[in-house]
Amino acid sequence: MTETIKTKVLVIGGGPGGYVAAIRAGQLGLETVLVEAGRLGGTCLIRGCIPSKALIHAASHFATMVETARESRFGIQLETPPTLDFAQTIGWKDGIVDRLSGGVAGLLKRAKVRVIEGWAQFSDAKNCTVTTPSGPLTISAEHVILATGAQPVELPFLPFGGAVISSTEALALQEVPKHLAIVGAGYIGLELGTAFAKLGAKVTIVEAKDQILPLYDDKLVAPVQRWLEQHDVALHLGAKALGHDEGCLNIETREGETIALPADKILVTVGRAPNTFGWGLEQMNLRMSGPFVAVDERCATSTRNVWAIGDLVGEPMLAHKASAQGEMVAEIIAGQRRRFAPVAIPAVCFTEPEIVSVGLSPGDVPAGVEIMIGQFPLQANGRALSMDAGDGFVRVVAQKSDHRILGIQAVGAHISEFSGEFATLLEMGAVLEDVRGIIHAHPTQSEAIFEASLKALGHAIHI
């Protein structure tokens, strides 16, 4: 006989949106069941954010030692070049993933969330059958939270398989490719391309648009492009991938020439699409917004007591957005008044150097709004220079009429750690004078935030 479970809250998907929603629901005393077909943690923890950052970190250490073997740096020199056991590197990365996934399981258990391993198939908006390793079971819920995430987009002329891989397979390789071709110069392609270049691969990047990281302005992108060019990463901008043959990727260049690029592996990173197929979305009578599930400011769908969060509901497809929405929905179900209305959501590229953007860039400001811009170079920051990391800047964009900060952008080493302060300033409605009144510790790169604000006011101290 098929087991039947009745619960207050059913969460589909154990990624950063789903597991946070389930934990918060459990904390609030709501009977909660979470269904996940794979490992707890979702794309971000298992095959995305966390493993890629681990690989980037290891690659940076290796590259530093390679450079030190070539020539002395800071009075330090290695007698022989370092060696790389890449399988061991991947094993270390996997250990981090295992630890964090196990931690999520422990948190869910502590919140008294029942976790079911299996694939859910909905027959209507509140009822589903889950195929589990021990057989099928049915679940009936008062509230359903859909957190099914997204998956890499496949190109019809470069289907995944064999030499053509997605970021998932790239993070599981057991050896560094000699030649890695990357189709797509967004943040995923550039993060992984930078890491593999540091690990010794000959990396080539193909992008249909005329700029890498096309969602960012050219000033933010320039230091990243300089690093790529200085480290022999080949860039084909305004080019189109055509297909592949054994050992090569065929492209059409901006000038219309067809060429074959050497490629042991071809990494396709042209975007991600919401997971809307295979679990019965069509049975739930949900209104759609293009490829995404349409929701209101509470993440409520068009069907009563069915909620959707994270990548399933649209851009930005970021783990921290999903987590914030998951926590909010759990609290709404528990009777609290909440709505999802952030002033800005931080976006970070873990490239070399890193990029952070929160709020409006100068080119995003609506027509008719006069702005003040303050930009402070890291070359004038003592901490940045002490790390040999002066290529970059912090930029503050403020409204001229009242000095309210509209956006902050930065590019530089370890600059991702600034994202919290940037977001806080925007959420709190800070004006330039507020930043002027905050004492930033010396010597830290955070002083550049202070100086950029002073620059916008017309009296920066250190430039």
Buried (B, 14 or more C-beta within 10 A) or exposed (E): EEEEBEBBBBBBBBBBBBBBBBBBBBBBEBBBBBBBBBBBBBBBBBBBBBBBBBBBBBBBEBBBBBBBBEEEEEEEEBEEEEEBEBEEBBEEBBEBBEEBBEEBBEBBEEBBBBBBBBBBBBEEBBBBBBEBEEEEBBBEBBBBBBBBBBBBEBBEEBEBEEBBBBBBBBBEBEEBBEBBBBBBBBBBBBBBBBBBBBBBBBBBBBBBBEBBBBBBBEBBBBBBBEBBEEEEBEBBBBBBBBBBEEEBBBBBBEEEEEEEBEBBBBBBBBEBBBBBEEBBBEBBEBEEEEEBBBBEEBBBBBBEBBBBBBBBBBEEBBBBBBBBBBBBBBBBBBEEEBEBEEBBBBBBBBBBBBBBBBBBBBEEBEEEEEBBBBBBBBEBBBBBEEBEBBBBBBBBBBBEEEBBBBBBBBBBBEBBEBBEBBBEBBEEEBBBEBBBEEEBEEEBBBBBBBBBBBBBBEEBEBE
